[in-house]
Amino acid sequence: MKLNEIRNNPGARKRKAKVGRGSSSGLGKTSGRGVKGAKARTGTKVYGFDGGLMPLHMRMAKRGFNNIFANDFAAVNLGRIQKAIDDKKLDVSGKIDLGVLKKAGLVSKSRDGVRLLAKGEIKSKLAFEVAGASKPAVAAVEKAGGSVTVTFKKKAYMNKKGEPGKRVQRRTKSAEKRAARAGKAS
């Protein structure tokens, strides 16, 4: 074989069909696309169209509700923290906060911080600075001689003027009314 004899295998290169060259070619007029409008254009698609069947996203049952305003905490149990201390992954000299727990590999990402939970037991005296903690977890840490500082504050949604929004205003007004009614009753 010589360089000038190298060529593709037969049928490896196929010529592109010429469309729109008269009705007798079989690909004339609409060039095999068949329709007018969006379906005849390049790069468009009818998303979710299932060939006339009820589309899949409409067939599936809808359950529950996704609250976009819910707080997103990374939960960590006391037992896991104690295990990390025993394995010497966690330094107990300073405050234990989100950064320290991430470094130790106990929590991954969270939008609003870490929440301390009471599963397991803690023996070390620790100072925690977390976004939230359950009451049993706080009691367990204090029993071991440590302390828990909760730093999370729920966001207050403000309007354009910098005042609390309508919902917050309504809730404070109704809370004041309830307090007034409770004061009259007693």
C-alpha positions in Angstrom: 0.0 0.0 0.0 1.2 3.5 -0.9 0.2 6.9 0.3 -1.6 7.7 -2.9 -3.7 4.5 -2.6 -5.2 5.3 0.8 -8.9 5.9 0.7 -12.0 5.4 2.8 -13.9 2.1 2.9 -16.7 2.0 0.4 -19.8 3.6 1.9 -17.9 5.4 4.7 -18.7 8.8 3.2 -22.3 9.3 2.2 -23.4 12.4 0.3 -26.0 14.5 2.1 -29.5 14.3 0.6 -30.4 17.4 -1.4 -33.8 18.6 -0.2 -36.2 21.0 -1.8 -35.4 20.0 -5.4 -38.8 19.3 -6.7 -41.7 17.1 -5.8 -40.5 14.0 -7.8 -37.4 13.8 -5.5 -39.6 12.8 -2.6 -38.0 15.7 -0.5 -39.5 18.7 -2.3 -41.7 21.5 -1.1 -41.4 21.1 2.7 -38.1 19.2 2.4 -39.3 16.2 4.4 -40.4 18.3 7.4 -44.1 18.1 6.5 -45.5 21.0 8.5 -45.5 24.8 8.8 -44.7 26.7 11.9 -42.3 25.9 14.8 -42.1 22.2 13.9 -40.7 23.0 10.5 -37.9 25.2 11.9 -34.4 24.2 13.0 -33.6 24.0 16.7 -37.2 23.8 18.1 -38.8 21.1 19.9 -42.2 20.6 21.6 -41.0 19.8 25.2 -42.9 17.2 27.1 -44.9 16.1 24.0 -45.5 12.4 24.4 -47.0 11.6 21.0 -50.6 12.5 21.9 -50.4 10.5 25.2 -50.9 12.4 28.5 -47.4 13.7 29.2 -45.4 12.0 31.9 -45.1 15.1 34.1 -48.9 15.3 34.1 -49.4 11.6 34.7 -47.2 11.5 37.9 -48.9 12.1 41.2 -48.1 15.4 42.9 -47.4 15.2 46.6 -46.1 17.5 49.3 -44.8 21.0 49.0 -41.3 22.5 48.8 -41.0 25.5 51.0 -38.4 27.8 49.4 -38.3 30.0 52.6 -37.5 27.1 54.9 -34.2 27.2 56.9 -31.5 24.8 55.6 -29.4 23.5 58.4 -26.7 20.9 58.2 -27.5 18.5 61.1 -24.7 16.9 63.2 -25.1 14.6 66.1 -23.1 14.6 69.4 -22.1 11.0 68.9 -20.3 11.9 65.6 -18.6 14.8 67.2 -17.3 12.6 70.0 -16.1 10.0 67.5 -14.2 12.7 65.6 -12.6 13.8 68.9 -11.6 10.3 69.7 -10.1 9.9 66.1 -8.2 13.2 66.6 -10.0 14.8 63.6 -11.4 17.6 65.7 -9.5 20.1 67.8 -11.3 20.8 71.1 -9.2 23.8 72.3 -11.2 26.6 70.6 -14.8 27.2 69.7 -16.5 24.6 67.5 -18.4 26.3 64.6 -19.3 25.5 61.0 -15.8 26.0 59.7 -14.2 23.6 62.2 -16.9 21.0 61.6 -16.4 21.3 57.8 -12.7 20.9 58.1 -13.2 17.8 60.2 -15.6 16.4 57.5 -18.6 16.2 59.8 -20.8 18.5 57.7 -20.9 19.4 54.0 -22.8 22.4 52.7 -25.6 24.3 54.4 -27.3 27.6 53.6 -28.1 28.7 57.2 -25.4 26.9 59.3 -25.2 23.9 61.6 -27.9 22.4 63.9 -26.7 20.3 66.9 -28.7 17.2 67.6 -28.6 14.9 70.7 -28.1 11.4 69.2 -25.2 9.7 70.9 -23.2 10.9 73.9 -20.5 13.5 74.5 -17.8 13.2 77.1 -15.6 16.2 76.2 -15.9 19.8 77.5 -16.7 21.8 74.4 -17.7 25.3 73.5 -20.1 25.3 70.5 -21.1 28.2 68.3 -23.9 26.9 66.1 -27.0 28.2 64.2 -29.3 25.9 66.2 -29.4 23.2 68.7 -32.1 20.9 70.1 -32.9 21.2 73.9 -31.6 17.7 74.7 -28.3 18.4 72.8 -27.8 21.6 74.8 -28.5 19.8 78.1 -26.0 17.0 77.1 -23.3 19.5 76.3 -23.8 21.5 79.5 -23.8 18.2 81.5 -20.4 17.5 80.1 -19.2 20.9 81.2 -19.4 22.7 77.8 -21.5 25.5 76.4 -23.7 26.2 73.4 -24.2 29.6 71.8 -27.0 29.8 69.2 -26.2 32.5 66.5 -29.0 32.0 64.0 -31.5 34.9 63.5 -34.4 34.4 61.2 -34.4 36.8 58.3 -37.0 39.6 58.5 -38.3 40.4 55.0 -38.5 44.1 54.4 -40.3 46.2 51.8 -38.7 48.8 49.6 -38.9 51.5 52.4 -36.9 49.3 54.7 -40.0 48.5 56.9 -41.1 45.0 57.8 -43.3 43.5 55.0 -47.1 43.4 55.1 -47.2 39.8 56.5 -44.9 40.7 59.3 -46.9 43.8 60.1 -50.1 41.8 60.1 -48.6 39.2 62.4 -47.3 41.8 64.9 -50.6 43.5 65.0 -52.5 40.3 65.6 -50.0 39.3 68.3 -50.6 42.7 70.0 -54.3 42.1 69.9 -53.9 38.6 71.4 -51.8 40.0 74.2 -54.4 42.7 74.9 -57.2 40.2 75.0 -55.1 38.0 77.3 -54.5 41.0 79.6 -58.3 41.8 79.7 -59.2 38.2 80.5 -56.9 38.0 83.6 
